[in-house]
Amino acid sequence: MTALLSACVAAPPRAPASMRVPVVAQAQPAEVTGLASAASVASVVPAIPAAPPRDLWRRIRDGLALPGCDADPRIVPTARSLVADPQNFEQMLAAVRPLMALVQDTVEAAGIPSDFTLLPLIESSYRPDAVGPGGYAGLWQFDRGTALAAGMPILAGYDGRRDPWIASLRATRMLARYDHDLHDWRLVVWAFNRGEWGIRRLYDQRGQPPLTPALPDWPVGATARGYLLDLMAYACVFRDPARFDVTLPPAVPPAALWLARFDAPIAPALAARLADVPLSQLRAVNAGYFDGRMPVDAPLHLLLPRAAHQRFLRRYAMLTPSQWRTLRPFRLRTTVTLDKLLATDSDADRTALARGNDVRSDIPLRPGQILWLPAGTRRHQLQSVAVDHVAPAWHVVQAGENLWSLARRYGVSVQDLRTWNHLHGSMLRIGQRLYLRTPG
């Protein structure tokens, strides 16, 4: 992990020039936790470096480098249009805060301004599973060719563009390289949006633009100019949220994510069970994996809530990586104990399987319950379940939830939620039961 973070720093800090301000890379050692078990697990599970003990929003504000709110008369009106509904904007920030903290970590490690932490707001509204026109995908909306050139693997069953950790590492490394050549953060934004070589040609022809106007008078087209203006406007909102009737959600302590790396594939649904976190929550930040599986040639890592990492490690260490790889989900047909199910399996570790499934091995289990058991387990009491069907079929509405936040959490569209639940508006009531896939 330390090597990955070091690789993000494309060039040593230079003296500020024109629109540049010095941004110091936050060099932080990676926390490494070894996995130990009776079978001598070789895996090492490093964590994303712990964020500095500061409010996330203050970290973002302190690292902003683009011109301020009053540098151009169009910035404030654009900001008002972007946060026209302050409550929805605040709810969105609360939902994406863990991912914003992750991106801010990679931005600081790359030594670039935190304006670039706000780029995914423009590109995808911070949705790792976002797919745009033309096949652009992920938080940063990379096309296939650019992603491959930047080092994001795209495989059968895995897309690095949709993996927030891989995509953010590669994106921030790319942005740092652009700055090394262009020396102006405004041009770096245009290079990311419009293409590196076109902006470099203009730079070679025109040289470095002056500080004013804030939006350089270059022939880049209306789309690129609007893109830079939107980023300046979002930076303006974070500089002075009260000016736009926005109250940033609490960010202390940070909702940190933890990167677990594996020696062998593990089903994300099983990892969610071991960490005791909702599968929908795990899928929301691990959208790079498809079909509920982890291909053997993929990066073999998962983002999990840092608060769950000790629980996950204790359970994962009870079997070897190769043993976890063989487990599959089954649904119970009859009332039976785990001891009875495994009575003829001399190789099965009942204690580990009981803890991994969060059950007692000697207590009768009810029909319909899903257990993760060795793939070869075939008995009349069990029904095989597709890994991608382990997600819950319905959700009970809690206080503060809305259709947008639930659609994001469960990876479905707002329109599908309306259709499946015969809703004609957006109002939900506490305790309401919502289908999360086609009823029946």
N, C-alpha and C positions, 0 to 999 in steps of 0.2 A: 504494500500500500504506500509506503514511503516513497518507493521508486515511482509509482504512478503519479503521486502528487508532485514529485520533483520534476517529472517529465512535463508537467503542465507549464512550467515557467520557461517560456520560449527564449527570453533574453534577459540579461541582467538589467537592473534599473538604470535609467538614463536621466540626465537633467531635464526638467520640464521644458517643453518648447511649444509655443503657441497655445493650442487648446488643451495640451496635456497638463495633467497635474501628477505629481509623484504618488504612486500607490504602492505601498510596501507589501510584498508577498508575506502572508502569514505562515511561516514555516512552523509546522507543528508535528511532533512525532506521532506516528500511528500507534494506537493501543492494540496490542496483540494478546489474544487469549488462546491458550492451547486447549485442544479437546482431548481429554484423556478417558480411556475406557479399558476394560479388561482385555480387549482385543487390540490395544495399542493403536489408537486412531492416529493417523499421520496428519490429519487436517489441521490447519491453523486458521483461525477465524479472526482476521483483523477488523477493527472498527474504523469508521470514518472518524478522523481526528475530532476530538471534542471541541465544540465551538468556543471562542473566547467568552468569558463570563460577562457578556454584555447583551443588552436588549437587541434582538434581531433587527428591529426597525431602526435603532440607533446605528447599528453596524452598517446598514444600507445607507442611511443618511450621511454618515461620516465618510463613506467611500464614493459619493457621487462626484462626477467630474464634468458632466456636460453643463452647458449654460443654464442659469437659473430661471426662475419663473418669469422675470421681467426682461429677459434678454431679447425677446421677440413678442410683438403684440398678439401673435396667434397662439402662444403657448397656453395661457390661462383659459381662453375659450375652448381650446381643444381638450384641456384637462377636465373642464366642466362637462363636456360631452362624454368623456370616457367614464366618468363617475356620476352620471346623471341620476342614478339610483344608489345613493351612498350605502343604504342598508344591504343591498345585494352585493355591492363591492366589498363591504366589510365581511359578509358571510363567505364570499369566495376566498378572501385572504385567510380567514380562519381555517378553511378547509385545506388550503394549499401550503400553509405555513411550514410543515415539515419539509416539503420539497423545496420551498424557497430557501430554507436554512441550508439544505444540502447544496443547492446551486451557489449560495453565497460563500460556502466553504470552498468550492472549487474556483470561484471567481477570485477570492482572496489568495488562494494558493497560486493562481496563475499571475498574480500581480496586476490585475486589470481593475478598472473602476466598477463599483457596484451598480452603475447604470445598467450593466449587462445582466445583472440578476433580474432586471425587469423585462428583458427581451422576451422570455417565454410568456409573459402576460399578453404581449402583442401576437406572438406566433401561435399560441395554442391555449391561452387562458390557463396555462400550467396543467394541461391534461397530457400525461405520457402516452395515452392511447389515441390521441388526436390524429386524424388522417385528413389532409387537405387536398384541394384540387391538384391534379398532376402527380399524385403519388407521394406528396410530401408527408412526413410522418414524425410523430414524437413531440416532446416538449419544444424542441428547437426547429421543427419542421424542415428536416433535411430531405433532399431527394436522394435516390438510391446511389447515383454516381458520386455525389459529394460525400455522402456518408462512408462509402467504401474507401474513397481517397483519404478521408480523415481517420480511418482505422476503426470504423464501427462495423463489426461483423453482421452480415445478413444471411441467415441460414434457414433451412427447413425447420420450422418450429421456434425460431428466435429472430428478433429484429433489434439490433443494437440502437437504432434510432428511437425506439420506444422504451429503452432501458435508461432511466433517468441518470444513473451513475455513469455509465459508459458515455452516453450522449453529452452529458455536462462536462466530463473530463475532456472529451475531444473538441467540443465547441469552444470551451475557454482556452484551450491550447491554440486553436485556430485563430481566435480573436487576438491572443497575445502575439502571434506571428504576424497578423495583419498590422498591428501597431508597430512592430519592429520595422516594417517597410514604409508605413504611411505617416507615422508620427502625429496623428491627430485622431482623437476618438470619434469625431463626427464622420471622418472618412472610413474609419473601421466599421461603424454602423452601416454605412452605405455599401461597403465591400461585402458585409454579411448578407445584406438584403438584395443587392443588385448583381453581385459577382465580383470576385477579387480582381480579375484581369482588366475589366472595364474601368474600375476606379484607379487602378495602377496606371493605366494609359493616360487618364485625365491628370493624375498627379504628375506624371513625367512631363506632360504638356504645360501644365499651369503652375506647378510648384505647390507649396503649402498654402492653404487659404488663410486669409487674415482672421482675426478674432471676430470682427464684425463684417457683414451681418452674421448672426448666430447660425443661420442656415446658409451655408456657402452658396454663392450664386453660380452654381455649376450646372451643366446640362445633363442632369441625371434622370429627368422625368418626374412626373407628378407623384407616382407611386413611391419612389424612393424618398422624395422630399416629405411626403406625408408620413412615411415610416419613421424618419428621424424626428419629425415634429411630434409624433405620438410618443416616442421614447422620452423626449424632453418633457412632454406633458405628464407622463407617469412619474418621472423624477420630480417634477414640480409638486405632484400630489404627496409624495413621500417627504418632501422638504417641508411642506406646510399643509398637513391634512385638514386642519381646522378651517382653512380658507375655503375648502370644498365640502364642509359639513361631514367630513369623514373622521371617524374615531377608529384608529388602528386597533385590532384585537390584541389582547394581552399576549406578550411574546417572552415572558420570563416566568418560569424556566422554559427554555426552548423545547419544542416537541421534536427531539432529535431522532434521526434514523441511524441504524446500525447495519453495516455491511457484513453479511456472513458469507464466507467463501468455502467451497466444498471440494473434496477430492473425487466425489462421485455424485451423479445426479440425484436429486430428491424432488418428489412431487411438491409443487408449491402448496397444494392443499394439505399435505402431510406436515410441511413446515409450519403452516398456520396452526395446525392442531398442536404441534409440539410447543410452539410459542404461546399458545392460548390467546390468539388474536383472531378477529373475524377474517375469514377468507377474503371477503370483499375488500377489507382494508389492505391486506397483503397484495392482492391483485392490482389495486389502484396504483401502487408504487413499483410494481414489477410487471408492467404491461409488455415487456419485451418477450416474455414466454407465451406461446400459444398452446391451445388444446390441453391445458392443465398439466403439461410435462416440461421437463428440463432436458433438452437434447445433450448428448454426451460431448458434442463438440462446441457447445455454447460456453460462455464464460464461467458457468457454475457458481453463481452467487445470487443472493437475495437481499433486499433491503427489508429490515424488520424494525419495529419500534425499539429504541434503545432500552426502554423500560422493561422489555420482555426478554432481553438477551440472556440474562442469568438463568431464567426458567428454561429457555430454549436449550442452552448449553448443558444443563443438568440432564435433560431428557435425551438429547441427541447423543451424549457421551455414553449412554447405556448400550448402544449397539454400534457396530462398525459402519462406516459410510456405505459399504457394499450391501450390508444387511438392510439398512433403511431403503436402499434402492429397490429391493425386491418387494416391498410392501405395496399392497393395493387396497382400495376401499371395497368393503362388502356391506350389504344391508342384511340385518338379521330377519329371518322369516319367522322364527319361533322364540319363545323365552328360553334362554340358555345361559350358562356361566361361561366365562372365558376359559376357565380350567377344563370344562368339558369339551369345548371346541378344540382345544389344543392337546387333548389327552393322548392322542396317538402321534403327536409331533415331538419327538425326543429332542430335536434341535432348536425348538422354539424357546425363546427366553420369555417366560410368562410375565415375570416381574417388569421387564422393559416394555413389553407390549401393553401390559395393563397401565403403566404410567404414561406411555405414549398416547394411549387412547383415553386417559383420564378416567379409568374405571377400576373397580376392585375385581380381581380375578375370580373370587369366590361368591360374588353377589349376582343373582340372576339379572340378565339384561333384557330390556323390553324389545319386542318386535319393532322393526323399522329403524332401530339405532344403527348408525354406520360405524364400523370398526376398520382399522387398518391392520391387515394381517398378511403373512407371507403369500406371495402370488400363487403358490401351488395349493393353497387351502381351498378344497372343494368339498362341501358337505351340503346335505339337504337343508340344513338350517340357514344357509347363506345364499345371498343373491349378489352377483357381481354388479358393481356400480361404475359407470364411466366417471373418470377423474373430473371431467369438466362439469359433472352434475352434482358435485358435492356441495356446491353453493346453496344457501338457503332459498326456498321457494317463495317466501313471503317475509315481510318486515312490519313490525308494529311501530307506528309513528310516535316519536318522543318529542318533548318540548324543544322548540328551536329548529326543528327539521323542516325542510321544504322539498318540493319536487326536484329542484336543481341539485341540492346537496345529496339527495338520495340517488339520483341518476348518476352523479359523479362517483359516489361511494360504490355502487354496485355495477358500474360499467355498462349502463343501459342509457337509452335516450329518454328525455322528458316525455316525448310523444308516445313512446312505448308504454311508459308507466300510466299515462292517461288512457291509452287504448285498453290495456290489460285490466284496468280497474274502473273502467267506464266513468272517467272523470271528465267534466266539461270545462273546468277552470283550474286554478292553481291552489285553491284552499284545501288544507288538510286539517284534521282534528287529532288531538292527542289520543292515542289508543287505537286509531284507525289501522286496519290490517291491509297492507298493499301486496299484491302479487308482484314478484320480481322477474317473472317470465310468463309465457303464455299459460293461462290457467288450464289445468288438466294435463 
